[in-house]
């Protein structure tokens, strides 16, 4: 009997270092919101391998992760993390997994660019959050010249079919992964606000998340100023979304 190919069973966007990313996301939200985030129920939309959700479940009350593609490693992650549930669901069908208004913190990390209907995704996220709840929302910037999934310059600025034909003729690989549709800063923020969210930048907190010591207030203010000033042209966005209480 042939053993399953471990590479073939991996999520197509990878599974490496997800524990470190989970710790960084938790540290970012802890810095931005405060210690109450540890008492909340979390939702990881587009959880992929489940590694980020599994790491988050070690620090918070509970985590539900959903992804359109199931991964064979999910059962092991759930058995070793009692507060974790991983389910195969469309990212625009959150209501089928958690009741509206039941989630304190959501994570939507590097997902929006893979979803055909971004407004529908944002509407589902908004409904899932409690009033006053927050979402860590991160994803690539269309204006950055390197496409972050295939790592070739400028191809995401071309009509998609033309870009794929060009890569194929050049003998370059990863053409099948050129199906991410990123947005620039102003379009994405327009969608976020239209969904009802209050939007602020988390770039400074995310950059400092791997530090062992909390930054002093002056350093954080400087970094926040720089982050807000440069965010429209940054490689990727990191937003803090808040659902208003009224």
DRENPA-3360 file (N, C-alpha, C; in nm, 2 decimals, always signed):
BEGIN
1 = XXXXXXXX = +0.09/-0.12/+0.00/+0.00/+0.00/+0.00/+0.09/+0.12/+0.00 ~ +0.06/+0.22/-0.09/+0.14/+0.34/-0.10/+0.10/+0.44/+0.01 ~ +0.21/+0.49/+0.08/+0.18/+0.59/+0.19/+0.14/+0.72/+0.12 ~ +0.05/+0.80/+0.19/+0.01/+0.93/+0.14/+0.12/+1.02/+0.13 ~ +0.12/+1.10/+0.03/+0.22/+1.20/+0.01/+0.20/+1.32/+0.10 ~ +0.30/+1.34/+0.20/+0.27/+1.45/+0.30/+0.26/+1.59/+0.24 ~ +0.34/+1.61/+0.13/+0.33/+1.74/+0.06/+0.19/+1.76/+0.00 ~ +0.14/+1.65/-0.07/+0.01/+1.66/-0.13/-0.10/+1.69/-0.03;
9 = XXXXXXXX = -0.08/+1.64/+0.10/-0.19/+1.66/+0.20/-0.18/+1.80/+0.26 ~ -0.08/+1.88/+0.23/-0.06/+2.01/+0.29/-0.16/+2.11/+0.22 ~ -0.21/+2.21/+0.30/-0.28/+2.32/+0.23/-0.20/+2.38/+0.12 ~ -0.26/+2.42/+0.02/-0.18/+2.47/-0.10/-0.10/+2.60/-0.06 ~ -0.14/+2.67/+0.04/-0.07/+2.79/+0.08/+0.03/+2.77/+0.19 ~ +0.05/+2.64/+0.23/+0.15/+2.61/+0.32/+0.10/+2.59/+0.47 ~ +0.19/+2.53/+0.55/+0.15/+2.51/+0.69/+0.27/+2.54/+0.78 ~ +0.38/+2.59/+0.73/+0.50/+2.62/+0.81/+0.48/+2.74/+0.90;
17 = XXXXXXXX = +0.54/+2.73/+1.02/+0.54/+2.84/+1.12/+0.41/+2.90/+1.16 ~ +0.31/+2.82/+1.15/+0.17/+2.87/+1.19/+0.16/+2.90/+1.34 ~ +0.24/+2.82/+1.42/+0.23/+2.85/+1.56/+0.29/+2.98/+1.60 ~ +0.40/+3.02/+1.53/+0.46/+3.15/+1.55/+0.36/+3.26/+1.51 ~ +0.30/+3.24/+1.39/+0.20/+3.34/+1.35/+0.08/+3.35/+1.44 ~ +0.04/+3.24/+1.49/-0.07/+3.25/+1.59/-0.03/+3.32/+1.71 ~ +0.09/+3.30/+1.76/+0.13/+3.38/+1.88/+0.14/+3.53/+1.85 ~ +0.19/+3.56/+1.73/+0.20/+3.70/+1.69/+0.07/+3.77/+1.68;
25 = XXXXXXXX = -0.03/+3.70/+1.62/-0.17/+3.75/+1.61/-0.22/+3.77/+1.75 ~ -0.21/+3.68/+1.84/-0.26/+3.70/+1.98/-0.19/+3.81/+2.04 ~ -0.06/+3.82/+2.03/+0.01/+3.94/+2.09/-0.03/+4.07/+2.04 ~ -0.06/+4.07/+1.91/-0.10/+4.20/+1.84/-0.24/+4.24/+1.90 ~ -0.33/+4.15/+1.91/-0.46/+4.18/+1.96/-0.46/+4.21/+2.11 ~ -0.37/+4.14/+2.18/-0.35/+4.17/+2.32/-0.31/+4.32/+2.34 ~ -0.21/+4.36/+2.26/-0.16/+4.49/+2.27/-0.26/+4.60/+2.23 ~ -0.34/+4.57/+2.12/-0.44/+4.66/+2.07/-0.56/+4.68/+2.16;
33 = XXXXXXXX = -0.61/+4.57/+2.22/-0.74/+4.56/+2.28/-0.72/+4.55/+2.43 ~ -0.63/+4.46/+2.48/-0.61/+4.44/+2.62/-0.64/+4.30/+2.66 ~ -0.62/+4.27/+2.79/-0.63/+4.13/+2.83/-0.77/+4.06/+2.82 ~ -0.87/+4.13/+2.79/-1.00/+4.07/+2.78/-1.01/+3.98/+2.66 ~ -0.92/+4.00/+2.56/-0.92/+3.91/+2.44/-0.90/+3.76/+2.48 ~ -0.84/+3.74/+2.59/-0.81/+3.60/+2.63/-0.94/+3.53/+2.68 ~ -1.04/+3.61/+2.72/-1.16/+3.55/+2.77/-1.27/+3.53/+2.66 ~ -1.23/+3.56/+2.54/-1.33/+3.56/+2.43/-1.33/+3.43/+2.35;
41 = XXXXXXXX = -1.45/+3.41/+2.28/-1.45/+3.30/+2.18/-1.40/+3.36/+2.05 ~ -1.31/+3.29/+1.98/-1.25/+3.34/+1.86/-1.30/+3.26/+1.74 ~ -1.29/+3.32/+1.63/-1.32/+3.26/+1.50/-1.21/+3.29/+1.40 ~ -1.15/+3.18/+1.34/-1.05/+3.19/+1.24/-1.11/+3.16/+1.10 ~ -1.13/+3.26/+1.02/-1.19/+3.24/+0.89/-1.08/+3.22/+0.79 ~ -1.09/+3.10/+0.72/-0.99/+3.06/+0.62/-0.87/+3.01/+0.70 ~ -0.89/+2.91/+0.78/-0.79/+2.87/+0.88/-0.68/+2.78/+0.82 ~ -0.70/+2.73/+0.69/-0.60/+2.65/+0.63/-0.56/+2.53/+0.71;
49 = XXXXXXXX = -0.44/+2.51/+0.74/-0.39/+2.39/+0.81/-0.44/+2.38/+0.95 ~ -0.49/+2.49/+1.00/-0.54/+2.50/+1.14/-0.44/+2.53/+1.24 ~ -0.31/+2.55/+1.20/-0.20/+2.58/+1.29/-0.22/+2.70/+1.37 ~ -0.26/+2.81/+1.30/-0.29/+2.94/+1.37/-0.40/+2.92/+1.48 ~ -0.51/+2.86/+1.43/-0.62/+2.84/+1.53/-0.58/+2.76/+1.64 ~ -0.50/+2.65/+1.62/-0.46/+2.57/+1.73/-0.37/+2.64/+1.83 ~ -0.28/+2.73/+1.78/-0.20/+2.81/+1.87/-0.29/+2.91/+1.95 ~ -0.38/+2.97/+1.88/-0.47/+3.07/+1.95/-0.55/+3.00/+2.06;
57 = XXXXXXXX = -0.59/+2.88/+2.04/-0.67/+2.81/+2.13/-0.60/+2.78/+2.27 ~ -0.47/+2.79/+2.27/-0.39/+2.78/+2.39/-0.40/+2.90/+2.48 ~ -0.44/+3.01/+2.42/-0.44/+3.14/+2.49/-0.58/+3.20/+2.52 ~ -0.68/+3.15/+2.45/-0.81/+3.21/+2.46/-0.92/+3.11/+2.50 ~ -1.04/+3.15/+2.52/-1.15/+3.06/+2.57/-1.18/+2.95/+2.48 ~ -1.19/+2.98/+2.35/-1.22/+2.88/+2.25/-1.20/+2.93/+2.11 ~ -1.18/+2.85/+2.01/-1.15/+2.89/+1.87/-1.23/+2.79/+1.78 ~ -1.30/+2.85/+1.69/-1.36/+2.78/+1.57/-1.29/+2.82/+1.45;
65 = XXXXXXXX = -1.23/+2.73/+1.37/-1.17/+2.76/+1.25/-1.25/+2.70/+1.13 ~ -1.27/+2.78/+1.02/-1.34/+2.73/+0.91/-1.25/+2.75/+0.78 ~ -1.27/+2.66/+0.69/-1.19/+2.67/+0.56/-1.27/+2.59/+0.46 ~ -1.27/+2.63/+0.33/-1.34/+2.55/+0.23/-1.27/+2.42/+0.20 ~ -1.14/+2.41/+0.23/-1.06/+2.29/+0.21/-1.03/+2.22/+0.34 ~ -1.07/+2.10/+0.36/-1.03/+2.03/+0.48/-0.89/+1.98/+0.47 ~ -0.83/+1.97/+0.59/-0.69/+1.92/+0.59/-0.67/+1.80/+0.68 ~ -0.60/+1.70/+0.64/-0.59/+1.57/+0.72/-0.53/+1.59/+0.86;
73 = XXXXXXXX = -0.46/+1.70/+0.88/-0.41/+1.72/+1.02/-0.50/+1.78/+1.12 ~ -0.62/+1.82/+1.07/-0.72/+1.88/+1.17/-0.76/+1.79/+1.28 ~ -0.79/+1.66/+1.26/-0.82/+1.57/+1.38/-0.72/+1.57/+1.49 ~ -0.59/+1.56/+1.45/-0.48/+1.56/+1.55/-0.48/+1.69/+1.62 ~ -0.49/+1.80/+1.55/-0.49/+1.93/+1.62/-0.61/+1.95/+1.72 ~ -0.73/+1.90/+1.68/-0.84/+1.91/+1.77/-0.83/+1.82/+1.89 ~ -0.77/+1.70/+1.87/-0.76/+1.61/+1.98/-0.66/+1.66/+2.09 ~ -0.56/+1.74/+2.04/-0.46/+1.79/+2.14/-0.49/+1.93/+2.19;
81 = XXXXXXXX = -0.60/+1.99/+2.13/-0.64/+2.12/+2.18/-0.79/+2.12/+2.20 ~ -0.84/+2.09/+2.32/-0.98/+2.07/+2.35/-1.07/+2.19/+2.32 ~ -1.01/+2.31/+2.32/-1.09/+2.43/+2.29/-1.10/+2.47/+2.14 ~ -1.06/+2.37/+2.06/-1.05/+2.40/+1.91/-1.15/+2.32/+1.83 ~ -1.22/+2.38/+1.74/-1.30/+2.31/+1.64/-1.26/+2.36/+1.50 ~ -1.24/+2.27/+1.41/-1.20/+2.30/+1.27/-1.30/+2.24/+1.18 ~ -1.37/+2.32/+1.09/-1.48/+2.27/+1.01/-1.46/+2.31/+0.87 ~ -1.50/+2.23/+0.78/-1.50/+2.26/+0.64/-1.62/+2.33/+0.60;
89 = XXXXXXXX = -1.61/+2.46/+0.58/-1.72/+2.55/+0.54/-1.67/+2.66/+0.45 ~ -1.76/+2.71/+0.37/-1.73/+2.83/+0.28/-1.71/+2.95/+0.38 ~ -1.61/+3.03/+0.35/-1.59/+3.15/+0.43/-1.70/+3.25/+0.43 ~ -1.79/+3.24/+0.33/-1.91/+3.33/+0.32/-2.03/+3.26/+0.39 ~ -2.01/+3.16/+0.46/-2.12/+3.09/+0.53/-2.09/+3.07/+0.68 ~ -2.04/+3.18/+0.74/-2.01/+3.18/+0.88/-2.13/+3.15/+0.97 ~ -2.24/+3.20/+0.93/-2.37/+3.19/+1.01/-2.41/+3.04/+1.02 ~ -2.36/+2.96/+0.94/-2.39/+2.81/+0.95/-2.31/+2.74/+1.06;
97 = XXXXXXXX = -2.21/+2.82/+1.11/-2.11/+2.76/+1.21/-2.13/+2.82/+1.34 ~ -2.14/+2.95/+1.35/-2.15/+3.02/+1.48/-2.27/+3.11/+1.47 ~ -2.35/+3.13/+1.58/-2.46/+3.22/+1.58/-2.42/+3.36/+1.57 ~ -2.51/+3.44/+1.50/-2.48/+3.58/+1.49/-2.46/+3.65/+1.63 ~ -2.36/+3.74/+1.64/-2.34/+3.81/+1.76/-2.27/+3.73/+1.87 ~ -2.21/+3.62/+1.84/-2.15/+3.53/+1.94/-2.00/+3.53/+1.95 ~ -1.93/+3.60/+1.86/-1.78/+3.59/+1.86/-1.73/+3.72/+1.91 ~ -1.63/+3.71/+2.00/-1.56/+3.83/+2.05/-1.45/+3.88/+1.97;
105 = XXXXXXXX = -1.37/+3.79/+1.91/-1.26/+3.82/+1.82/-1.26/+3.73/+1.70 ~ -1.25/+3.79/+1.58/-1.23/+3.71/+1.46/-1.09/+3.73/+1.40 ~ -1.05/+3.64/+1.32/-0.92/+3.65/+1.25/-0.95/+3.62/+1.10 ~ -0.91/+3.71/+1.02/-0.92/+3.69/+0.87/-0.79/+3.73/+0.81 ~ -0.70/+3.63/+0.82/-0.56/+3.65/+0.79/-0.52/+3.59/+0.65 ~ -0.49/+3.69/+0.56/-0.45/+3.65/+0.42/-0.55/+3.56/+0.35 ~ -0.68/+3.61/+0.36/-0.79/+3.53/+0.31/-0.87/+3.61/+0.21 ~ -0.89/+3.74/+0.23/-0.98/+3.82/+0.15/-0.95/+3.80/+0.00;
113 = XXXXXXXX = -0.82/+3.79/-0.04/-0.78/+3.79/-0.18/-0.82/+3.66/-0.25 ~ -0.86/+3.56/-0.17/-0.90/+3.43/-0.23/-1.05/+3.42/-0.24 ~ -1.13/+3.51/-0.19/-1.27/+3.50/-0.18/-1.34/+3.58/-0.30 ~ -1.42/+3.51/-0.38/-1.48/+3.58/-0.49/-1.57/+3.70/-0.46 ~ -1.63/+3.70/-0.34/-1.73/+3.80/-0.31/-1.68/+3.86/-0.17 ~ -1.60/+3.96/-0.17/-1.54/+4.01/-0.05/-1.65/+4.08/+0.03 ~ -1.74/+4.16/-0.03/-1.85/+4.22/+0.05/-1.93/+4.11/+0.13 ~ -1.96/+4.00/+0.07/-2.03/+3.89/+0.14/-1.95/+3.84/+0.26;
121 = XXXXXXXX = -1.82/+3.82/+0.24/-1.74/+3.78/+0.35/-1.74/+3.88/+0.46 ~ -1.73/+4.00/+0.43/-1.73/+4.11/+0.54/-1.86/+4.12/+0.61 ~ -1.97/+4.10/+0.53/-2.10/+4.10/+0.60/-2.12/+3.98/+0.70 ~ -2.07/+3.86/+0.66/-2.07/+3.75/+0.75/-1.99/+3.77/+0.87 ~ -1.87/+3.83/+0.85/-1.78/+3.86/+0.97/-1.85/+3.96/+1.06 ~ -1.91/+4.06/+1.01/-1.98/+4.16/+1.09/-2.09/+4.10/+1.17 ~ -2.17/+4.02/+1.11/-2.28/+3.95/+1.18/-2.24/+3.86/+1.29 ~ -2.12/+3.79/+1.27/-2.08/+3.69/+1.37/-2.03/+3.76/+1.49;
129 = XXXXXXXX = -1.97/+3.88/+1.48/-1.91/+3.95/+1.60/-2.02/+4.00/+1.69 ~ -1.98/+4.00/+1.82/-2.06/+4.07/+1.92/-2.06/+4.22/+1.90 ~ -2.15/+4.30/+1.94/-2.13/+4.45/+1.94/-2.01/+4.48/+2.02 ~ -1.92/+4.56/+1.97/-1.80/+4.59/+2.03/-1.69/+4.49/+2.01 ~ -1.72/+4.38/+1.93/-1.62/+4.28/+1.90/-1.52/+4.33/+1.79 ~ -1.41/+4.26/+1.78/-1.30/+4.30/+1.69/-1.26/+4.19/+1.60 ~ -1.20/+4.23/+1.49/-1.14/+4.14/+1.39/-1.00/+4.18/+1.35 ~ -0.91/+4.08/+1.35/-0.78/+4.10/+1.30/-0.79/+4.07/+1.15;
137 = XXXXXXXX = -0.76/+4.17/+1.06/-0.78/+4.15/+0.92/-0.66/+4.19/+0.85 ~ -0.60/+4.09/+0.78/-0.47/+4.11/+0.71/-0.47/+4.05/+0.57 ~ -0.40/+4.12/+0.48/-0.40/+4.07/+0.34/-0.31/+4.15/+0.26 ~ -0.28/+4.10/+0.13/-0.18/+4.17/+0.05/-0.24/+4.30/-0.02 ~ -0.15/+4.38/-0.06/-0.18/+4.51/-0.12/-0.15/+4.50/-0.27 ~ -0.25/+4.53/-0.35/-0.24/+4.52/-0.50/-0.13/+4.61/-0.55 ~ -0.10/+4.72/-0.48/+0.00/+4.82/-0.53/+0.15/+4.77/-0.51 ~ +0.17/+4.67/-0.42/+0.30/+4.62/-0.40/+0.34/+4.54/-0.53;
145 = XXXXXXXX = +0.46/+4.57/-0.58/+0.50/+4.52/-0.71/+0.52/+4.36/-0.72 ~ +0.55/+4.30/-0.61/+0.57/+4.15/-0.61/+0.44/+4.08/-0.57 ~ +0.39/+3.99/-0.66/+0.28/+3.91/-0.62/+0.31/+3.81/-0.52 ~ +0.25/+3.82/-0.40/+0.30/+3.74/-0.28/+0.27/+3.59/-0.29 ~ +0.20/+3.54/-0.38/+0.17/+3.39/-0.39/+0.26/+3.32/-0.49 ~ +0.30/+3.39/-0.60/+0.39/+3.33/-0.70/+0.53/+3.40/-0.69 ~ +0.54/+3.51/-0.63/+0.66/+3.58/-0.61/+0.73/+3.63/-0.74 ~ +0.65/+3.67/-0.83/+0.70/+3.73/-0.96/+0.65/+3.87/-0.96;
153 = XXXXXXXX = +0.73/+3.96/-1.01/+0.69/+4.11/-1.02/+0.58/+4.14/-1.12 ~ +0.49/+4.22/-1.09/+0.40/+4.29/-1.18/+0.29/+4.20/-1.24 ~ +0.30/+4.06/-1.22/+0.20/+3.98/-1.29/+0.06/+4.00/-1.25 ~ +0.04/+4.04/-1.13/-0.10/+4.07/-1.07/-0.15/+4.20/-1.12 ~ -0.07/+4.28/-1.19/-0.12/+4.40/-1.25/-0.17/+4.38/-1.40 ~ -0.15/+4.26/-1.45/-0.19/+4.23/-1.59/-0.33/+4.16/-1.59 ~ -0.40/+4.16/-1.70/-0.52/+4.08/-1.71/-0.48/+3.93/-1.68 ~ -0.56/+3.87/-1.60/-0.52/+3.74/-1.54/-0.48/+3.63/-1.64;
161 = XXXXXXXX = -0.57/+3.62/-1.75/-0.54/+3.52/-1.85/-0.41/+3.55/-1.92 ~ -0.38/+3.68/-1.95/-0.26/+3.71/-2.01/-0.14/+3.68/-1.92 ~ -0.15/+3.71/-1.79/-0.04/+3.68/-1.70/-0.01/+3.53/-1.70 ~ -0.11/+3.45/-1.69/-0.09/+3.30/-1.68/-0.03/+3.25/-1.81 ~ -0.07/+3.30/-1.93/-0.01/+3.26/-2.05/+0.14/+3.30/-2.06 ~ +0.17/+3.42/-2.01/+0.30/+3.47/-2.01/+0.39/+3.39/-1.92 ~ +0.34/+3.35/-1.80/+0.42/+3.27/-1.71/+0.45/+3.13/-1.77 ~ +0.34/+3.08/-1.84/+0.35/+2.95/-1.90/+0.46/+2.95/-2.01;
169 = XXXXXXXX = +0.46/+3.05/-2.10/+0.55/+3.06/-2.21/+0.69/+3.07/-2.16 ~ +0.71/+3.14/-2.05/+0.84/+3.16/-1.99/+0.89/+3.04/-1.91 ~ +0.81/+2.93/-1.90/+0.85/+2.81/-1.83/+0.85/+2.83/-1.68 ~ +0.78/+2.93/-1.63/+0.78/+2.95/-1.49/+0.67/+2.87/-1.42 ~ +0.69/+2.83/-1.30/+0.60/+2.74/-1.23/+0.50/+2.83/-1.14 ~ +0.42/+2.76/-1.07/+0.32/+2.82/-0.98/+0.21/+2.89/-1.05 ~ +0.19/+2.87/-1.18/+0.08/+2.94/-1.24/-0.05/+2.91/-1.18 ~ -0.07/+2.79/-1.13/-0.20/+2.75/-1.07/-0.24/+2.84/-0.95;
177 = XXXXXXXX = -0.13/+2.89/-0.89/-0.15/+2.97/-0.76/-0.19/+3.12/-0.79 ~ -0.18/+3.16/-0.92/-0.21/+3.29/-0.95/-0.36/+3.31/-0.96 ~ -0.43/+3.28/-0.85/-0.57/+3.31/-0.85/-0.61/+3.39/-0.72 ~ -0.52/+3.47/-0.68/-0.55/+3.56/-0.57/-0.58/+3.70/-0.63 ~ -0.68/+3.76/-0.58/-0.72/+3.89/-0.63/-0.72/+4.00/-0.52 ~ -0.60/+4.06/-0.51/-0.58/+4.16/-0.40/-0.64/+4.29/-0.45 ~ -0.66/+4.38/-0.35/-0.71/+4.52/-0.37/-0.61/+4.62/-0.32 ~ -0.63/+4.74/-0.37/-0.55/+4.85/-0.31/-0.61/+4.90/-0.19;
185 = XXXXXXXX = -0.54/+4.98/-0.12/-0.58/+5.03/+0.01/-0.72/+5.10/+0.01 ~ -0.75/+5.18/-0.08/-0.87/+5.26/-0.08/-0.99/+5.18/-0.11 ~ -0.98/+5.08/-0.20/-1.09/+5.00/-0.23/-1.12/+4.91/-0.12 ~ -1.02/+4.85/-0.06/-1.05/+4.76/+0.06/-1.11/+4.83/+0.17 ~ -1.05/+4.95/+0.21/-1.11/+5.03/+0.32/-1.25/+5.07/+0.29 ~ -1.28/+5.09/+0.16/-1.42/+5.13/+0.13/-1.51/+5.01/+0.16 ~ -1.47/+4.89/+0.12/-1.55/+4.77/+0.15/-1.57/+4.75/+0.30 ~ -1.46/+4.77/+0.38/-1.47/+4.75/+0.52/-1.57/+4.84/+0.59;
193 = XXXXXXXX = -1.56/+4.97/+0.54/-1.65/+5.06/+0.60/-1.80/+5.04/+0.56 ~ -1.81/+5.00/+0.43/-1.95/+4.97/+0.38/-2.01/+4.86/+0.46 ~ -1.93/+4.76/+0.51/-1.98/+4.65/+0.59/-2.02/+4.70/+0.73 ~ -1.98/+4.82/+0.77/-2.02/+4.87/+0.90/-1.91/+4.88/+1.00 ~ -1.79/+4.84/+0.96/-1.68/+4.83/+1.06/-1.62/+4.97/+1.08 ~ -1.57/+4.99/+1.21/-1.47/+5.09/+1.24/-1.34/+5.04/+1.20 ~ -1.25/+5.11/+1.13/-1.13/+5.06/+1.08/-1.01/+5.14/+1.13 ~ -0.91/+5.07/+1.18/-0.78/+5.14/+1.22/-0.66/+5.05/+1.19;
201 = XXXXXXXX = -0.55/+5.10/+1.19/-0.43/+5.02/+1.15/-0.37/+4.94/+1.27 ~ -0.33/+4.82/+1.24/-0.26/+4.74/+1.34/-0.11/+4.71/+1.30 ~ -0.06/+4.78/+1.19/+0.07/+4.75/+1.15/+0.18/+4.77/+1.25 ~ +0.17/+4.87/+1.33/+0.27/+4.90/+1.44/+0.27/+4.79/+1.54 ~ +0.15/+4.75/+1.59/+0.14/+4.64/+1.69/+0.18/+4.51/+1.63 ~ +0.15/+4.49/+1.50/+0.20/+4.36/+1.44/+0.35/+4.36/+1.43 ~ +0.41/+4.47/+1.39/+0.55/+4.47/+1.38/+0.62/+4.45/+1.51 ~ +0.56/+4.48/+1.62/+0.62/+4.47/+1.75/+0.58/+4.34/+1.82;
209 = XXXXXXXX = +0.50/+4.26/+1.76/+0.44/+4.14/+1.83/+0.54/+4.04/+1.87 ~ +0.65/+4.03/+1.80/+0.75/+3.93/+1.83/+0.85/+3.97/+1.93 ~ +0.84/+4.10/+1.98/+0.93/+4.14/+2.08/+0.90/+4.08/+2.22 ~ +1.00/+4.05/+2.29/+0.98/+3.99/+2.42/+0.93/+4.09/+2.53 ~ +0.96/+4.21/+2.51/+0.92/+4.32/+2.60/+0.82/+4.41/+2.53 ~ +0.73/+4.46/+2.61/+0.64/+4.56/+2.55/+0.71/+4.69/+2.52 ~ +0.68/+4.75/+2.40/+0.75/+4.88/+2.37/+0.70/+4.99/+2.46 ~ +0.79/+5.09/+2.47/+0.75/+5.21/+2.55/+0.65/+5.29/+2.47;
217 = XXXXXXXX = +0.58/+5.37/+2.53/+0.47/+5.44/+2.47/+0.52/+5.53/+2.35 ~ +0.63/+5.59/+2.37/+0.69/+5.68/+2.27/+0.72/+5.61/+2.14 ~ +0.78/+5.49/+2.15/+0.82/+5.41/+2.04/+0.69/+5.37/+1.96 ~ +0.59/+5.33/+2.04/+0.47/+5.28/+1.97/+0.40/+5.39/+1.90 ~ +0.40/+5.51/+1.95/+0.34/+5.63/+1.89/+0.41/+5.66/+1.76 ~ +0.54/+5.65/+1.76/+0.62/+5.68/+1.64/+0.59/+5.58/+1.53 ~ +0.59/+5.45/+1.57/+0.56/+5.34/+1.47/+0.42/+5.35/+1.42 ~ +0.33/+5.39/+1.50/+0.19/+5.40/+1.46/+0.18/+5.51/+1.35;
225 = XXXXXXXX = +0.25/+5.62/+1.38/+0.25/+5.73/+1.28/+0.31/+5.69/+1.15 ~ +0.42/+5.62/+1.15/+0.48/+5.57/+1.03/+0.40/+5.47/+0.96 ~ +0.34/+5.38/+1.04/+0.25/+5.28/+0.98/+0.14/+5.33/+0.90 ~ +0.07/+5.43/+0.96/-0.05/+5.49/+0.90/-0.01/+5.57/+0.78 ~ +0.11/+5.63/+0.78/+0.16/+5.71/+0.67/+0.19/+5.63/+0.55 ~ +0.25/+5.51/+0.58/+0.30/+5.42/+0.47/+0.20/+5.31/+0.43 ~ +0.10/+5.29/+0.50/+0.01/+5.17/+0.48/-0.04/+5.16/+0.34 ~ -0.08/+5.27/+0.27/-0.13/+5.26/+0.13/-0.03/+5.19/+0.04;
233 = XXXXXXXX = +0.10/+5.19/+0.06/+0.19/+5.13/-0.03/+0.27/+5.02/+0.04 ~ +0.23/+4.97/+0.15/+0.29/+4.86/+0.23/+0.27/+4.73/+0.15 ~ +0.36/+4.63/+0.17/+0.33/+4.50/+0.11/+0.20/+4.44/+0.14 ~ +0.16/+4.46/+0.27/+0.03/+4.40/+0.31/-0.03/+4.49/+0.41 ~ -0.16/+4.47/+0.43/-0.24/+4.55/+0.53/-0.26/+4.47/+0.65 ~ -0.26/+4.53/+0.77/-0.31/+4.47/+0.89/-0.40/+4.57/+0.96 ~ -0.53/+4.54/+0.95/-0.63/+4.63/+1.01/-0.70/+4.57/+1.13 ~ -0.73/+4.66/+1.22/-0.82/+4.63/+1.34/-0.96/+4.67/+1.30;
241 = XXXXXX = -1.05/+4.58/+1.29/-1.19/+4.61/+1.26/-1.27/+4.60/+1.39 ~ -1.36/+4.69/+1.41/-1.44/+4.69/+1.53/-1.59/+4.70/+1.49 ~ -1.67/+4.62/+1.55/-1.82/+4.63/+1.53/-1.87/+4.73/+1.63 ~ -1.94/+4.84/+1.58/-1.99/+4.94/+1.68/-2.09/+4.87/+1.78 ~ -2.10/+4.94/+1.89/-2.19/+4.89/+1.99/-2.34/+4.93/+1.97 ~ -2.35/+5.03/+1.89/-2.49/+5.08/+1.86/-2.51/+5.09/+1.71;
% end
